[in-house]
């Protein structure tokens, strides 16, 4: 990682109805079913090639689950503070959001949200529930303060007495 870049890893919000281990178990059952079907089939029917098709789909499904839930290809969700930009990447197949320091009018730091107000009037809300760990949250807050002071961006910090940072 370059010395002028600081990246904070995010843990994706768990929005799926089935947890990771449940999805992996479904993939494992699917794999076992296909393998037992291939092994137990006597090649008497003409649809034996479908076992291979389902086997490929099984591996694609398990690979999809692992890519989205495990850092196989490195950190996929992060907030990065570069010398002139704030970069937000929400996941592997999602586009980066880049906020140039010259275009930022104000930053509003709330206990569970960072609002980026741009000079053209657009407002982006970044969910901070994905920042896990007390040390990581404190480091994130310090980097927001440092970024705002280095670039002359107005920083508004609000804290809720019921929320814990």
N, C-alpha and C positions, 0 to 999 in steps of 0.2 A: 504494500500500500504506500503511495507517495506520502512524503512528510507533511505536505500542505493539505491533505485530505483526511477527514475524519468521518468514519462511517459507523452508524448505529444500526445494529441488526434488529429487525422487527420480527415478532412471531405473528404469523397471520391469525386473524380473528377466526375462531372456530365457528363457522356459519353453516357447516354441513349438518344434516340431520343424523347421519351415522358417523360415529367417531372413527378415527384413523384405524384403530385395532379392529373395529367391526368391519370396515371396508377391506382391510387386509385378510380377515377371516373369510369374508365372502369370496375374495379372489382365490384363497387357498382351497375352499370347498369347490369352487368352479374348476380349479386346476385338477383336484382329485377326481371329480366327476368325469372330466374329459379323459384323463389318463386311464381310469378304470373302464371307461367306455371303449377306449382304443384297445386296451389289453383284453377285455372280455368279448370283443366283437370277433366273430369268426370270418370276417371278410366275405360273408355270404351275400350282403346287400351291396347296392351300387352307390350308397351314400357314405362310404367310408372316408371320402375326402373331406366331408364336413367336420370330422373329428379334428383334422389338421387346421381347418379354418377356425374352429372354436378354440383350439390350442393357441393359435396366433392371437386371437382376440383376448384370451386370458392373459397372456404376457403383456399385451398392450395395456390392458386395464390395470394390472399390478404395477407396471412401469409408471402409468399416469398417477396412481396413488402415491407411489414413492417420490416422484418428482415434485408433487405439490405439498407433501408433508414432511419430507426429509431433505436436509441440505446436501443432496447428492452432487449437484453442480455448483456448489458454493452458496454464498448468501444470496437469496432470491428477493427478500423483502428488506428494504433498508431505507434509512434517511441518511443523506450524506451532505456534509458541509464542506464545500470546496471554497477556495479563496473568493470567488465571485458569484457563487450559485448555491441554492439549496436544491437537492435532488431527492425526489421521493420515488421509490420503486415499490410497487405493491405486490409483485409476484413474478414468476417466471415468464408467463405469456402476457404480461401487461406492460403497457408503455410507461416510460419514465415521465414524471412530471418535473420539469425544470423551472425553477424560479430564479431569475436573474436579480442580483442585488439592486441594479439600477431601476428595475421595474416594481420593486416592492415599496409600497407606501408605509405600511405598518405591519408589525407582528403582534399578535395577541396570544399570550401564553396563558392558557387555563390549565387546571389540574389534569384534565383528560383530553385536551384538544389544543392544537396549534392552528390559529387562523392566520392565513397569509392574505393580506389585503394589498392588491396591486394598484398601481396608479391609474390604470384604465377602468377601475371600479369593480373588477372581478374579485371575489373572495373564495379562497380555497380553505377547507377545513381538513386538517390531517388528524386522524384518530390516534391518540397517544395510549390507548389501551393495549396496543400491540407492543409497546416498549415495556419489556418485562424486567424486573429486578430494580431494587432501590438504587444501586450504584449506577446502573445504566440510565435511569431516569434523572438522577442528579447530574451525570455527565452531559446528558442531552440538554438540560436546562442551562448549564454553564455554556454550552456551545451556542445555544440560541442567544444568550446574553452577549457573548463575545462577537458573534456574527452581527448583531444589531449595532454594537458599539463600533466595530470596525468599519461598517458601511454607512453609518449615520441613519439607520432605520429606526423609526419610533417603535419602542417596545412597551407594550402594555401588559403587565402581569396582574392577573386576578387570581385570588386563591379562595377556595371555599373552606369554611371551617369544618365541614363534615367530610371533605375529601382528604385522603392521605396521599402524599406525594411519594 
